[in-house]
Amino acid sequence: MVLACAIAVCAYYETYMVKRRCRMPSLEGAKYAHRILGQGHEEHYQDVCRMNLRIFRKLCHIVRKKNLLHDTFGVKLEEQLLMFLYTIGNNVSNRNVQEHFQHSGETVSRHFNNVLNAIFELSYTYIRLPCDEDLSCIPEQYKFSPFKDCIGMVDGFHIPVTVAVECQGPFRNRKGSLSQNVMAACSFDSRFMYVLAGWEGSATDADVLQAALQDGFHVPAVILLLIQGKYYLVDSEYKNTTSFLAPYPGVKYHPKDFEGENEEPQTPEELFNLKHFGIGGRIDRTIGVLKKRFPVLKVGTSYPYESQAKLVVAACTLHNFILIENGGEDLLFTEYDNEISSQVLHQEAIAVTSPNSYPLEQWQEGNVLRDWIADALWEEYLTQ
């Protein structure tokens, strides 16, 4: 009996306690991380971490100072962050990270989750709605335009997800694929001011916005309609209100629509839509750069669904952190702009918005505000 127990204990120890190296690396994880951090070329480092070395070291300093992460036996904080950024910045598997850093799959997974939770905690610091001082930080070209009270843009975008077969129904979007519907509010300087992730792909953008408003997202109150009311620009998926200004439905919208015979706007509504796209399209650019920086957002992952939702917020947090520490846009924005400019973009006249739960009086006032801005733009346009 004693012998049997001893054999069982030895077998357990050999199976679960002793971690044998399954590969013969040229560099162990710590040495690989040191080579990247201390001797790596800046371009190579940017490819691995999606940020420069100075910003990475600042991130390490902040998470250590806030006690969100700490060194563990065999894996320093810097290596933990490096593994996480390498994973989401290159959309690689757990096994790929094992090969590069020479840690077990369990170790890689555990530190991924720890870093994910740490970056998610930072979202409360780096993703925030504008305060009173921020409301005056509108770009110079818009300060004296009819859009001077716009404080940002709101839009929804879909991120692929992986869920159990029995749960897939609500996540299947109108294109037939599985996704989560994410709502984001962006500022003029391409930062995320609010992010709500985790909604099923079948939910409409308007539904997610309503949930966000109940979750704490808000717009500064309207004071003296048409004079001091602040608002966000939104696309045609939202109802037009005084707080969320949508383009005119059934009217040309994209600049490509104005090429050819009628290259100039012919009506106040067309001019409004063209100007609306010029400002509101910034959020598409911000989201595009976000996905380019962290391509893990382009595919469904095998993480638990809660982690898949957290990953979106974490990526937006890192995006903001990079822009703040960089003092503005980095090289990825230029690369994205070059890629987009080489593509043929075209959007037909936008469809009529679907109804939502806004009271009738709110969207009627929104139509009045939109007409007032369109008329002001048209008068300015005619006098040029």
Buried (B, 14 or more C-beta within 10 A) or exposed (E): EEEEEEEEEEEEEEEEEEEEEEEEEEBBBBEBBBEBBEEBEEEEBBEBBBBBBEBBEBBBEBBBEEEBBEEBEEBBBBBBBBBBBBBBBBBBEBEBBBBBBBBBEEBBBBBBBBBBBBBBBBBEEBBBBBEEEBEEEBEEEBEEBBBEBBBBBBBBBBBBBBBEEEEBEEBBBEEEEBBBBBBBBBBBBBBBBBBBBBBBBBBBBBBBBBBBBEEEBEBBEBEEEBEEBBBBBBBBBBBBBBBBBBBBBEBBBBBEBBEEEEEEBEEBBBBBBBBBBEBBBBBBBBBBBBBBBBBBBEEBBEBEBEBBBBBBBBBBBBBBBBBBBBEEBBEBBEEBBEEEEEEEEEEEBBEEBEEBEBEEEBBBBBBEBBBEBBBBBBEEBEEE
